[in-house]
Amino acid sequence: MSFKNHHVIITGGSSGIGKAVARLLVHEGAHLTIIARNTARLATAKAELEAARLSSDQKIHSISADVSDEDQAYNALDEAVETIGPPDILICNAGFAEPGRFIEQPASMVRYTMEQNFFSAVYITRRAAEYMAKRGSGHIVLTSSGAALIGVYGYSAYTPSKIALRGFAECLRAELKPLGIAVSIIYPADTQTPQLDYENQTKPEETRRCVHDPLLGVGPVWKTEDVARVIVRGIKKKKFSIPIGWQLKLMVYGGSMLVPFVSWWYDRIIRKVQRERTKRQLKEEEQAKGASSDR
């Protein structure tokens, strides 16, 4: 498959994985529309992509919009079509995560995360699919997560939104295939992005240790360029599932058979972290008592 002269729309395209994918595609001759909320990042990304074009004929367009809002998502997609033309490929990469313990976070965090990760993809996909169905061709790519494959401590708001995307992709694959539209779903491991930096500010130690466990974690943190290369290869081959790294590939294709063992292993890690925390707290209390008696 060639991307030359194809119109690719990328949400969350101003930074992180979305921007890295856009850089690869512009080198392959694609026309690009990148959509994101941050206008400063959008301007920077657009300038970088224009500088990387193979030809001055390649069109690069940027749109500032919050695609978790249905009207903004529809308007952004329509603007992209009016500016460049109907989409050949839509890559839904906009997303959000703020890890934390369920009983410590407001319940509204679950709703907000669902809006940012799931409904943002639903709205933009709904409009793009209409254009693609009229032409009888297209490719929709949804970005899920390794967290969609097994529930992880600290991701009670994030995981449901990514599991929803997985189910959405499976239904779309069946419904849109007869219309000539391919569907792919990406399962990235932790990737060095501004979003990961934000996550790490609130990520419980239990979450960190499970995700980066040497045996059953998702592996090391990936570079955005390496993740983008795997994604672009998967899109070229029109793969349905695009897991990043052998650990997630094992979970995708090993399926539910592996879940009980992984859950058992994660429970061991969580108990260990919590024992260590209790010991630290007891030691700190003893030291505080000692310091108080010395006065």
Secondary structure, DSSP 8 states (H G I E B T S, - for coil): ---TT-EEEEETTTSHHHHHHHHHHHHTT-EEEEEES-HHHHHHHHHHHHHT-SSTT--EEEEE--TTSHHHHHHHHHHHHHHT-S-SEEEE-------B-TTTS-THHHHHHHIIIIIHHHHHHHHHHHHHHHHT-EEEEEE--GGGTS--TTBTTHHHHHHHHHHHHHHHHHHHGGGTEEEEEEE---B-SHHHHHHTTT--HHHHHHHT-TTTS--S-B-HHHHHHHHHHHHHTT-SEEESSHHHHHHHHHGGGTHHHHHHHHHHHHHHHHHHHHHHHHHHHHHHHHHHHT-
